[in-house]
Amino acid sequence: MKRFPTSRKRISSLYYLCLKSEIPEGHSKVFSISVQEFQQDVAVFNIRGNFHAISNACAHKGGPLSQGKLEKTIVTCPWHGWKYDVRNGKPPHEGGDSVNSFKINVVRNKLYLDDDCISCYQLRGTNT
């Protein structure tokens, strides 16, 4: 899958990803985020016109979540079937592992990743 660099325009603490129209409803797109020491592939999902972002790597074996089956807000890893809610990166059942989630901001039909979320993961040391 092609990854899209995000070293484009920056609005304060927001990093430009793409136009809303570039991610059709029910689909996702992967972006390689590299900010200071933070590096991670982020999958952005379009759920009925609402955009959500989680780590693209499954917590189990690193499978590409952007290529998984999406049912409502739950994505299933294509490698071993682990499930995550794309709204928060948490599993839909108790006791499972989570993946990082990120805030998406929409400004004039453009999608931006919130830099504050990245800073949180840097401080906690949870980037992969």
C-alpha positions as CSV (number, residue, x, y, z in Angstrom):
1,M,0.0,0.0,0.0
2,K,1.3,3.4,-0.9
3,R,2.0,5.7,2.1
4,F,1.7,9.5,1.9
5,P,4.3,11.7,3.5
6,T,2.9,14.6,5.6
7,S,5.7,17.2,5.4
8,R,3.3,19.6,3.7
9,K,1.5,22.7,5.1
10,R,1.2,23.2,8.8
11,I,-1.4,25.3,10.6
12,S,-0.2,25.9,14.2
13,S,-0.3,22.5,15.7
14,L,-2.1,20.8,12.8
15,Y,-0.4,18.7,10.1
16,Y,-2.1,18.6,6.7
17,L,-3.0,15.1,5.5
18,C,-5.3,15.3,2.5
19,L,-8.7,16.6,1.2
20,K,-11.8,14.9,2.6
21,S,-12.7,13.7,-0.9
22,E,-9.5,11.6,-1.1
23,I,-10.9,9.1,1.4
24,P,-14.2,7.7,0.2
25,E,-16.9,6.7,2.8
26,G,-16.1,3.3,4.3
27,H,-12.4,3.4,3.2
28,S,-9.1,4.4,4.7
29,K,-5.8,5.9,3.7
30,V,-2.4,5.5,5.3
31,F,0.0,8.4,6.2
32,S,3.6,8.1,7.4
33,I,3.9,10.7,10.2
34,S,7.4,11.8,11.1
35,V,7.5,14.7,13.7
36,Q,10.8,15.1,15.7
37,E,11.4,11.6,17.2
38,F,7.8,10.4,16.5
39,Q,7.4,8.1,13.6
40,Q,4.3,6.0,12.9
41,D,2.0,5.0,10.0
42,V,-1.4,6.3,10.7
43,A,-4.6,5.0,9.1
44,V,-7.4,7.5,8.6
45,F,-10.9,6.1,8.2
46,N,-14.0,7.7,6.8
47,I,-17.1,6.6,8.7
48,R,-20.2,8.2,7.3
49,G,-18.3,11.5,6.7
50,N,-16.6,11.4,10.1
51,F,-12.8,10.9,10.0
52,H,-11.0,8.9,12.6
53,A,-7.3,8.0,12.9
54,I,-5.5,5.1,14.6
55,S,-2.1,3.5,14.3
56,N,-1.9,1.4,11.2
57,A,0.0,-1.4,13.0
58,C,-2.1,-4.0,14.9
59,A,-0.9,-4.5,18.5
60,H,-0.6,-8.2,17.9
61,K,1.9,-8.7,15.1
62,G,1.9,-5.3,13.3
63,G,-0.7,-6.2,10.6
64,P,-1.9,-3.3,8.4
65,L,-5.2,-2.2,9.9
66,S,-5.9,0.0,6.9
67,Q,-6.3,-3.1,4.9
68,G,-8.6,-4.8,7.3
69,K,-12.3,-5.3,7.0
70,L,-14.3,-2.3,8.2
71,E,-17.8,-2.9,9.7
72,K,-19.4,0.2,11.1
73,T,-16.7,1.6,13.4
74,I,-14.8,-1.7,13.9
75,V,-11.8,-2.7,11.8
76,T,-10.5,-6.2,11.8
77,C,-6.8,-6.9,11.3
78,P,-6.3,-8.8,8.0
79,W,-3.6,-11.0,9.5
80,H,-5.0,-12.6,12.7
81,G,-8.5,-11.0,13.2
82,W,-7.8,-8.7,16.1
83,K,-10.5,-5.9,16.2
84,Y,-10.3,-2.2,17.0
85,D,-12.8,0.7,17.2
86,V,-11.4,3.3,14.8
87,R,-12.9,6.1,17.0
88,N,-10.5,5.4,19.9
89,G,-8.2,2.5,19.0
90,K,-9.7,0.3,21.7
91,P,-10.9,-3.3,21.2
92,P,-14.7,-3.7,21.1
93,H,-14.5,-6.2,24.0
94,E,-12.9,-6.1,27.5
95,G,-9.3,-7.0,28.1
96,G,-7.8,-6.5,24.6
97,D,-4.9,-4.4,23.6
98,S,-5.4,-1.0,22.1
99,V,-3.6,1.0,19.4
100,N,-2.8,4.7,19.4
101,S,-5.6,7.0,18.3
102,F,-5.3,10.5,16.9
103,K,-7.5,13.5,16.7
104,I,-8.5,14.6,13.1
105,N,-9.5,18.2,12.5
106,V,-11.4,19.2,9.4
107,V,-10.7,22.7,8.1
108,R,-12.4,23.8,4.8
109,N,-12.7,20.2,3.5
110,K,-9.0,19.5,4.4
111,L,-8.0,16.8,7.0
112,Y,-5.4,17.7,9.6
113,L,-3.7,15.5,12.3
114,D,-3.6,17.3,15.6
115,D,0.0,17.7,16.8
116,D,-1.1,17.7,20.5
117,C,-1.9,14.0,20.1
118,I,1.6,13.2,18.8
119,S,3.1,15.1,21.8
120,C,1.1,13.0,24.2
121,Y,2.5,9.8,22.7
122,Q,6.0,11.1,22.7
123,L,5.8,11.9,26.4
124,R,4.3,8.5,27.3
125,G,6.8,6.7,25.1
126,T,4.1,4.7,23.2
127,N,5.2,5.5,19.7
128,T,6.1,2.5,17.5
